[in-house]
């Protein structure tokens, strides 16, 4: 088994690749739930998806 090294990025904790992907997925779900509760009547859900994917990519890449 190959050990992935821990990294320090802009997140306030040491993370490995799995940690960053997990944080991204949790944020994806949270953003969508909040979007559906507060912004769905005025803005379509695909905007939340685009924002979540961009944020997730930043977290996985630089987090």
C-alpha positions as CSV (number, residue, x, y, z in Angstrom):
1,X,0.0,0.0,0.0
2,X,1.4,3.4,-1.0
3,X,1.1,6.0,1.8
4,X,-0.1,9.4,0.6
5,X,1.9,12.2,2.3
6,X,0.0,14.7,4.4
7,X,0.1,18.3,3.2
8,X,-0.5,21.7,4.5
9,X,-2.5,24.1,2.4
10,X,-5.0,26.8,3.2
11,X,-7.1,24.5,5.2
12,X,-6.3,24.8,9.0
13,X,-5.5,21.1,9.3
14,X,-3.1,18.6,7.8
15,X,-4.9,16.6,5.1
16,X,-4.3,13.9,2.6
17,X,-6.1,13.4,-0.7
18,X,-9.0,11.5,0.8
19,X,-9.6,14.2,3.4
20,X,-9.7,16.9,0.8
21,X,-12.2,14.9,-1.4
22,X,-14.4,14.2,1.6
23,X,-14.5,17.8,2.6
24,X,-15.4,18.8,-1.0
25,X,-18.2,16.3,-1.1
26,X,-19.6,17.5,2.3
27,X,-19.5,21.1,1.1
28,X,-21.2,20.1,-2.2
29,X,-24.1,18.6,-0.3
30,X,-24.3,21.5,2.2
31,X,-24.2,24.2,-0.6
32,X,-27.0,22.4,-2.5
33,X,-29.2,22.0,0.6
34,X,-28.8,25.7,1.5
35,X,-29.3,26.7,-2.1
36,X,-32.6,24.7,-2.4
37,X,-33.8,26.2,0.9
38,X,-33.0,29.9,0.2
39,X,-32.2,30.6,-3.4
40,X,-34.1,28.0,-5.5
41,X,-37.1,30.2,-6.3
42,X,-34.9,32.9,-7.8
43,X,-31.7,31.1,-9.1
44,X,-31.5,27.7,-10.8
45,X,-29.8,24.8,-9.1
46,X,-27.2,24.3,-11.8
47,X,-25.5,27.5,-10.6
48,X,-25.0,25.9,-7.2
49,X,-23.5,22.8,-9.0
50,X,-21.0,24.9,-10.9
51,X,-20.0,26.8,-7.8
52,X,-19.6,23.6,-5.8
53,X,-17.5,21.9,-8.5
54,X,-15.2,24.9,-8.7
55,X,-14.9,25.1,-4.9
56,X,-14.3,21.4,-4.7
57,X,-11.6,21.5,-7.3
58,X,-9.8,24.3,-5.4
59,X,-10.0,22.4,-2.2
60,X,-8.7,19.2,-3.7
61,X,-5.9,20.9,-5.6
62,X,-4.7,23.5,-3.1
63,X,-6.4,22.6,0.2
